[in-house]
Amino acid sequence: MTAVDVARHTALLTGRGIRRSTREVDALLLAVALPVLLMVLFVVVFGGALRPDGRYVDYVVPGVILLCAGYGAAQTAVAVAGDMTEGIVDRLRTMPVAASAVLTGHVVASMARNALAMVAVVAVALALGFRPSAGPLQWLAAAGILALFVLAVSWVSACLGLVARSVEAASGFTFAVLFLPYLSSAFVPTETMPRALQGFAEHQPITLVVEAVRGLLLGTPTTTAGAAVLWCAALAAAGATGAAVLFRRAR
């Protein structure tokens, strides 16, 4: 099978994943509406207490964008588990379809869904008063880091979708990803946390990514961009390798 065949199969299965998302309107709306509602809650309800100067929106928006990206990417586990339990993968194995295209299609579709969701979140943030000072290059760098983060979470999600025994079990991973940003600097500075949590919060990947994105968008100094890229690249490589091994072994 040639590289052109693999690319064509990947494009077809990516299109399938995107069309499937458009049919599951409730899940698509939740992936967009939940981060938007959280952002409105934090900015309008809690923002005055967290930052009386009214600029909490600038601090929290990068964290909400990351929350949106992580939750949307984690839905890959549900999609993969659904294909495994419903026999779709078994049927594809009997056809002249590149094996790598099956999972890659899910991952690329996840990145497309998340791009749409993040654009919606940024649009609402601008309406709430978010005023980034980033230039075109900074926006491009922030988008690249977010895309790499989505890629990493999507591949790890694909692994979990392959080992999950049901769609319900796979959906549990989405709640873990949704909860993890709260133990980072996404919503409050880590120095305000209890000392027992500070070490974990300061060094976990989400803090590194959110601080890098925040620094790029707000024009503040950031030293975590390199570490964030390394973390995401390592997770993406590990997830892709693990998914390939698990997919070959799965029946």
Secondary structure, 3 states (H helix, E strand, C coil): CCHHHHHHHHHHHHHHHHHHHHHCHHHHHHHHHHHHHHHHHHHHHHHHHHCCCCCHHHHHHHHHHHHHHHHHHHHHHHHHHHHHHCCHHHHHHCCCCCHHHHHHHHHHHHHHHHHHHHHHHHHHHHHCCCCCCCCHHHHHHHHHHHHHHHHHHHHHHHHHHHHCCCHHHHHHHHHHHHHHHHHCCCCCCHHHCCHHHHHHHHHCHHHHHHHHHHHHHHCCCCCCHHHHHHHHHHHHHHHHHHHHHHHHHCC
